[in-house]
Every structure is written in structure tokens, then in C-alpha cells.
Amino acid sequence: MSSVIAIQNLEHAFGKERVLKQIDLEIKEGEIFGLLGPSGAGKTTLVKMIVGIMEPDSGVVYVKGEKVPSFNLMKSVGYMAQSDALYQELSAKENLDFLASIYGLNKKERAAAIQEVLRVVDLIEHKNKIVSNFSGGMKRRLSLAASLMHKPTLLILDEPTVGIDPILRQSIWENLRKLKEEGMTILVTTHVMDEAEKCDRLAMLRDGYMIACDTPTNLKREKGVETLEDAFLSFGRSKQ
């Protein structure tokens, strides 16, 4: 499979604090790839550099063969940040309609896309509700819907299921697997071990370093443990 994301010797610091150190990473087409690590491990900073929101101090990021940042990538990449970028005074439908217009969808395309993404996140019954009246979990679901509006081929999700109940979280992951089967490449950050298990491959981040990268099964096998949590702790000790 060809590489969708290629990262070479990426490093970054905020002041004197180095938050990313010597990151080399390749994400293949059509896989669900996870970035696993605790808060402060560097996951969000790395994602922002892949999207092109931030530039590294050194190293390079390529997405689909283009060096990031690149305006040409905007229509093929969907991004869901940790914080919800929604217009609180608008309804769910109005938020999505505005976003679809930015991507150049015509009226018929917008209507179909809005209905489809609201179905994915189970918000069809709430499409006319003002976003300020949404719960935190509903806002996360709407943010996920927004990232899917333009049918991206690369979907980047930063902690997408924070604040979402377990039943809906399972439903969202089922839909992510369907999107993968349709050819979408998905990058997701998480600190939840059972979500990490659902990824095809994982990069484990700790203190800015990538301490391991492989399939969940291979990571556990390499350390002779039964859980990803034990594997993460073992890889972390070996890097100290």
C-alpha cells in the first residue's frame, strides 16, 4: 500500500520544552492508524503539524506526496480538533450547510451530505436544534459530522469520542470501519486502550518520543503481555 502520510525526523519545542523528538512515521493508504499516549505526550501537536496548522522546528511532513502545509490538500483532508469549532447560535443543519458551501457543494449535494453525516452521528432528530443547547457529547458528534461533509479521503480525528457515551462510541467506531472499507485513511488520537485495540496499527507516544509502532497484536506479542496498557508501560520503561 502507498503512503498517505510520511513524517521524517520531526521535532518541535515550546520555549525550552521539547514536545516532539525525532518522529519518523509512515501511515498507509486505507488503514485506521492510532496515536496512543497520555495527555502531554505530543499527540495533538503532531496532528496539527500533519494538518498544517503548525510548522515543526525541524523535519518534514508529506501528505499524499505533497509537503505540508499545502492548500491543495484542503478538499481531501477532514479534520476534527479537540475543541469544537461550531457556531453556537446556529442549528446543527445550518452549521453543516455553511461548511458545505465553503467546500463548494451545490444545494442538492449539501442536502444529501448533511443527511448522511447526521445519520452517521445519530443527530438527524436534532438537526434543527440550536448548537448552544447541545450537550458536550452532541457537540463532539456534530464536529465529527462536519469533518465528513466533503467526503475526504484522509480523516484526522483528535480525541473524537471524548464525552460520548459507550453505546454511541461503539456506533461511531463501526462507521469508521465502514469508511475504511470504502477506502478512507483514518488517523485518530486516543488515550483509551480499548479504542487503540480497534486500530490497524498504532504509534505509542510518550514524552514526545515515539516509543513503538506496530499492530496492537504485534505490540503485545513483542513484550509478551496480554494488554496494550502493559505493552505501553513496558515500551516506556525500555526507552528510559
MOCOR-V430055 format. One record per residue. N is the residue number from 0. D_FIRST is the distance of its C-alpha to the first C-alpha in Angstrom with 2 decimals. Layout:
n=N d_first=D_FIRST
n=N d_first=D_FIRST
//
This chain:
n=0 d_first=0.00
n=1 d_first=3.79
n=2 d_first=6.65
n=3 d_first=9.16
n=4 d_first=11.82
n=5 d_first=12.90
n=6 d_first=16.37
n=7 d_first=18.58
n=8 d_first=21.95
n=9 d_first=22.89
n=10 d_first=26.50
n=11 d_first=28.98
n=12 d_first=32.51
n=13 d_first=35.02
n=14 d_first=38.25
n=15 d_first=38.53
n=16 d_first=36.01
n=17 d_first=32.58
n=18 d_first=30.15
n=19 d_first=26.83
n=20 d_first=26.76
n=21 d_first=24.29
n=22 d_first=21.10
n=23 d_first=17.87
n=24 d_first=14.76
n=25 d_first=11.04
n=26 d_first=9.60
n=27 d_first=6.05
n=28 d_first=5.98
n=29 d_first=8.14
n=30 d_first=9.54
n=31 d_first=13.18
n=32 d_first=13.73
n=33 d_first=17.37
n=34 d_first=19.69
n=35 d_first=22.60
n=36 d_first=25.93
n=37 d_first=29.59
n=38 d_first=31.22
n=39 d_first=31.43
n=40 d_first=28.35
n=41 d_first=26.79
n=42 d_first=24.28
n=43 d_first=25.82
n=44 d_first=26.34
n=45 d_first=22.71
n=46 d_first=21.70
n=47 d_first=24.39
n=48 d_first=23.06
n=49 d_first=19.53
n=50 d_first=21.36
n=51 d_first=23.72
n=52 d_first=26.91
n=53 d_first=27.62
n=54 d_first=27.15
n=55 d_first=26.75
n=56 d_first=29.53
n=57 d_first=27.16
n=58 d_first=23.50
n=59 d_first=20.98
n=60 d_first=18.37
n=61 d_first=15.81
n=62 d_first=14.41
n=63 d_first=12.33
n=64 d_first=13.70
n=65 d_first=17.21
n=66 d_first=19.47
n=67 d_first=20.89
n=68 d_first=23.40
n=69 d_first=22.77
n=70 d_first=24.75
n=71 d_first=22.26
n=72 d_first=19.81
n=73 d_first=22.53
n=74 d_first=22.00
n=75 d_first=18.28
n=76 d_first=18.66
n=77 d_first=20.77
n=78 d_first=22.57
n=79 d_first=24.99
n=80 d_first=27.13
n=81 d_first=29.28
n=82 d_first=32.38
n=83 d_first=32.86
n=84 d_first=33.28
n=85 d_first=35.43
n=86 d_first=38.75
n=87 d_first=41.12
n=88 d_first=43.82
n=89 d_first=41.62
n=90 d_first=40.57
n=91 d_first=37.03
n=92 d_first=36.93
n=93 d_first=38.36
n=94 d_first=35.81
n=95 d_first=32.92
n=96 d_first=34.80
n=97 d_first=35.33
n=98 d_first=31.70
n=99 d_first=30.67
n=100 d_first=33.23
n=101 d_first=31.71
n=102 d_first=28.41
n=103 d_first=30.50
n=104 d_first=30.42
n=105 d_first=33.56
n=106 d_first=35.99
n=107 d_first=34.69
n=108 d_first=31.03
n=109 d_first=32.19
n=110 d_first=34.17
n=111 d_first=31.37
n=112 d_first=28.82
n=113 d_first=31.45
n=114 d_first=32.28
n=115 d_first=28.69
n=116 d_first=27.78
n=117 d_first=31.21
n=118 d_first=30.62
n=119 d_first=27.40
n=120 d_first=29.42
n=121 d_first=32.63
n=122 d_first=34.77
n=123 d_first=36.00
n=124 d_first=39.52
n=125 d_first=39.61
n=126 d_first=38.34
n=127 d_first=41.82
n=128 d_first=42.56
n=129 d_first=42.97
n=130 d_first=40.26
n=131 d_first=42.95
n=132 d_first=43.98
n=133 d_first=40.56
n=134 d_first=40.02
n=135 d_first=37.52
n=136 d_first=35.10
n=137 d_first=35.50
n=138 d_first=34.76
n=139 d_first=31.47
n=140 d_first=30.56
n=141 d_first=31.61
n=142 d_first=29.55
n=143 d_first=26.45
n=144 d_first=27.56
n=145 d_first=27.99
n=146 d_first=24.44
n=147 d_first=23.26
n=148 d_first=25.88
n=149 d_first=23.94
n=150 d_first=20.90
n=151 d_first=18.41
n=152 d_first=14.66
n=153 d_first=14.58
n=154 d_first=17.28
n=155 d_first=18.83
n=156 d_first=21.59
n=157 d_first=24.11
n=158 d_first=26.03
n=159 d_first=25.85
n=160 d_first=28.08
n=161 d_first=30.92
n=162 d_first=34.19
n=163 d_first=32.82
n=164 d_first=34.42
n=165 d_first=32.59
n=166 d_first=32.72
n=167 d_first=31.17
n=168 d_first=28.60
n=169 d_first=27.49
n=170 d_first=27.45
n=171 d_first=25.31
n=172 d_first=22.67
n=173 d_first=22.82
n=174 d_first=22.19
n=175 d_first=19.23
n=176 d_first=17.66
n=177 d_first=18.62
n=178 d_first=17.07
n=179 d_first=13.72
n=180 d_first=14.23
n=181 d_first=14.98
n=182 d_first=11.64
n=183 d_first=12.87
n=184 d_first=11.38
n=185 d_first=14.37
n=186 d_first=15.83
n=187 d_first=19.15
n=188 d_first=21.88
n=189 d_first=24.32
n=190 d_first=27.05
n=191 d_first=27.40
n=192 d_first=26.31
n=193 d_first=26.01
n=194 d_first=23.62
n=195 d_first=21.51
n=196 d_first=21.41
n=197 d_first=19.71
n=198 d_first=16.57
n=199 d_first=13.41
n=200 d_first=13.67
n=201 d_first=16.61
n=202 d_first=18.01
n=203 d_first=21.75
n=204 d_first=23.97
n=205 d_first=27.61
n=206 d_first=30.13
n=207 d_first=27.55
n=208 d_first=25.61
n=209 d_first=22.25
n=210 d_first=23.68
n=211 d_first=20.70
n=212 d_first=17.01
n=213 d_first=15.43
n=214 d_first=15.52
n=215 d_first=19.05
n=216 d_first=19.98
n=217 d_first=19.16
n=218 d_first=20.96
n=219 d_first=23.98
n=220 d_first=23.95
n=221 d_first=23.91
n=222 d_first=27.03
n=223 d_first=28.62
n=224 d_first=29.18
n=225 d_first=28.95
n=226 d_first=28.08
n=227 d_first=25.60
n=228 d_first=28.72
n=229 d_first=30.02
n=230 d_first=26.76
n=231 d_first=26.77
n=232 d_first=30.42
n=233 d_first=29.91
n=234 d_first=27.13
n=235 d_first=29.37
n=236 d_first=32.35
n=237 d_first=30.61
n=238 d_first=29.73
n=239 d_first=33.32
//
